[in-house]
Amino acid sequence: MATNGCFRENNLVYKAGQRSWLKLPSVRERWDSPGFVALYGFTRGAGEVLRCRFWMRWSCLSLLVTVQDLERYTTLFATVVLKCDYSTSAQLQDVVVTWRFKSFCKDPIFDYYSASYQAGLALGQDPSDDCNDSQRRVRIVIQKSGQKEPVLGIDYQQRKITIQNRADLVISEVMWWDHGVYYCTVEAPGDTSGDADKEVKLIVLRKCLWFVAWVADVSSCSLPSPPPPRCLQQWRGTQ
């Protein structure tokens, strides 16, 4: 049985966040039995109080946010969906989902072949997303609290943007300034551990006829690498 990022099998519980198995006493085993006390170091006679504390500690109170794609490529005026989901022990009406936009530190298309970008890659860094927020634009795109209607950020009031399902971001009529990194952040009361956010890079292509020749569906593909220099120069020449 799996629930909220935890997997239980017989008297074992697997915590996904800690990647470890925890052996629980069987239903028939007394929680204040000598064997259980010796194994877990508790004082005898704790009874139901011990059981309650044990479950409070190991009930998988952790948050896990996941995204389907780490990168998405799209074109101007298209509609794109950035898929995000989460598992939590909190009540859904208490969960707050926020999508934030951050501009690229270095553009993964225009700057990819620069010496500084390649040097960062050689060091195992991500030059497109490896800088302080003070060095780039940061905006709240949209926020949804529980089952209420999503609320657009101040810079997106006139945009056709919404949250569908539990946390998927839908951007209609994509604009050039949508080019950047999107962070899906989930706040769940009571979940004090886990991974509360994940990011997706959205690459917006303005002139992409040569991309269409390269891939079958440029609006939904995830390209393996930036375009070769020849194509990049051709693209720049059409701006």
N, C-alpha and C positions, 0 to 999 in steps of 0.2 A: 504494500500500500504506500502511495506517495502523497504527501501533502505539504504545501508551503516550503518546498525545497528540502524536505526531510523524507527519508525512505525507511519504513519499518518492516522488518521481516522477522517473524517469530518474536523473540525478545531482544532483537538487535535494532538499533536506530542509527541510521546514517545521516550525518549533518553535512549537506552539500558544501556549505560555506567553510567548514573546517576539514572537509575531505577525510573524515575519520568515522569509525564505527564505535558506538557506545553500547555496552552490554547492560541490559536492564534485567532486574530480577524477574523471574517468572511470576505469573499471577498467583500461583500457589505458595510461593516463597514469602515468608513473613519479612516485612521490611525491618524488623528489629531482631532478626535471627542472628545467631553468632557468626554464621558464615558471611552474611551480608555486611555485618558490622566490621568484621575483620577485613573484608575486601575493600570497602569504601571509607573506613575509618570513622564511622559515626558512632555515637553513644547509644547504647541499648535503651529501649524503652521509649524511643521517639515516636513510634507508631505512625498515626495518620499525619502528624505534623511533619515528620521526616519525609513521608511520601509526597506531601504537598510541596515541600521545599525542593525535593528532587525533581519533580515534574516542572516546577517553575523555572528551574535552572536549565533543564534539558528539553524544553518543549519547542525548540527550534524557533525562538523569537529572533529571526534574522530576515533581512530583506535582500532580495536578489532581483536586479534589473538586467534585462537582456535585450539586445537588438538583433535584427535579422541580418543586416548588412553593415559592414564598417565603412563602406564607400558606396555612393550612388552617383550615377551620371545622368543628367537630364538636359533638356534644351529649354530655351526661352519660351514662355507661354504654355508650357506643358503642365500636366498635373503629376505630382510625385507623392508617394506615400513612404514615409520613414517609419518602419515598423519597430515598435517597442512594447515590451511586456514585462510583467513583474510577478513575483510570488511574495506573499506576506502573510503574517498571522493576524494582522490588523483587520478590522471591519472595513469593507470597501467604501462605506460612506465617510470614513475618516481619512482616506488616502488622498493626497494631493499630488497631482502630476504636473510638472512644469517643463516646458521646452524652452531652452535658451539658445540663442545664436551667438557665435563668436567668429569674427572674421579670421581668415588664415593668417598665421604669422608670416609665412612665406608661401606664395601661391604654388600649389602642387602641379600646375600646368606651366605657367610662365617662368617660374623660378627653378623648375626641376633640374635643368641641366646647368645651372649656375654652380660655381665652385663652392660657394658657401652651403648650398643645399646638399650637394654631393658629399661634402665634408661632414655634415650633420648625419647623413645616412650611414657613412662609414663608421661613425661613433655609436651607431645603434640608436640615434635620436630620430624624432619625427619633426623635421623643420617646419612643417605646415601647422603644427599644433603645440610647439614647444617654446612658449614665451608667456610672460606675465599678462594678465588681463589688462593691465594699464597700457600695454603696447598695442592693443587692438580694440576693435569695437565689440561691445557686449550688450546684448538686448534680450529682454524677455519676449518670446514670441507669443506664447499662449499658456494658460494655466487652467487646470480643471480640478475642482474640489468635489470629491465623492461623486454623486450622481447628478450634480448640478451642471448647467450649461457651461462650456468652456468660455473663458474671458481672454480676449486678445490683448497683447501688450500695447503700450501707448504708441509705439512706432508701427503697429500693424492694424490699426483700427479700420482702415478701408480695404484690407486684404481679404481674399477668399481663402481663409485658413481655418482648420478645425481639428479636433481630436476625435477619432473614431475608435470603436472597440474600447479597449481599456486605456491604451496610451499611444496609439498610432497617430503620427502627425501627418496631416493631409494638406499639401500646399497646391492650390490651383492657380493657374496663370503665373508660373514661375518667372521671377524677375532676375536681372543680372545681379543685384545686390543680395540675393538669397544665397549666393556662392559663399560657402563657409562651413563651419563645424557646428553641428546641432547636438546639444546635450539633453538627454532625457533623464530627468531627475524625479525621484519618487520619495515623498515623505510619508511615513507610516508610523503613527504613534505606538510606542511600545517596542518597536523593532530597533534595538540599539546597536546591532551589528549587521554585517553583510555589505553588499555592494549597492549603493543607493543611486548611482548614475552610470550611464553609458553614452558614448558619443558616436555620431555618424557624420562622415564628411559628405557634403553635397557639392558636386562639381557641376556648375552650370556652363554649358557650351553655347556660345553665341553663333559662331559659324562652324558648322560641323558636317558639311557634305562629304568630306573625306572620311569622317567617322562612320557615316551610313554605309559607305563602301567597305569599311573594315569590319563592322559588326551588323548583325541582322536587325537588332532592335536597340537603338541608342538610348531610348527613353527608360529602359528598365534593366540594362546590362550593368555588370560590375566589371570594368576593364582591368586586365591583369597589370598594366603599367601605363605610364603617360605615353603620349604619342611620340614617334621618332622625331628628331630635329627637323627633318625636311618638311613633315606635315605641320609642325609647330610654326615654322617660318611662313608656310603657306597660309595658315590660319591668321597669323599676325598681319599678313599683307592684306587681308580682307576686312580688317577692323575699320 
